[in-house]
Amino acid sequence: MPTYSYRCADCGTAFDIHQAFTDDSLTECPSCAGRLRKQFGAVGVTFSGSGFYRTDSRVASGSSGNDAAPAAPAAPTTTTTTTD
């Protein structure tokens, strides 16, 4: 169950509460019966390690017959002709 943070717009009381996704947001401060506002913060996701690459989810080479990465498209070629 996620934890939500609320702050009263009238008295400034702040608190956290566990609520289900289906629960309605709280609207009344338990201290002064004032207006509550839901607080939003940074998302708690951390990416650590050396990085993520498109080949990270692929099977190691040699374990399947068709696990090679697709070839990159060839660069366009241009030809210039000079006349003297």
ABEGO torsion letter per residue (X at the ends): XBBBBBBBAAAGBBBBBBBBAABBBBABBAAAGBBBBBBBBBBBBBBBEAEBBAAAABBBBGABABABBBBBBBBBBBBBBBBX
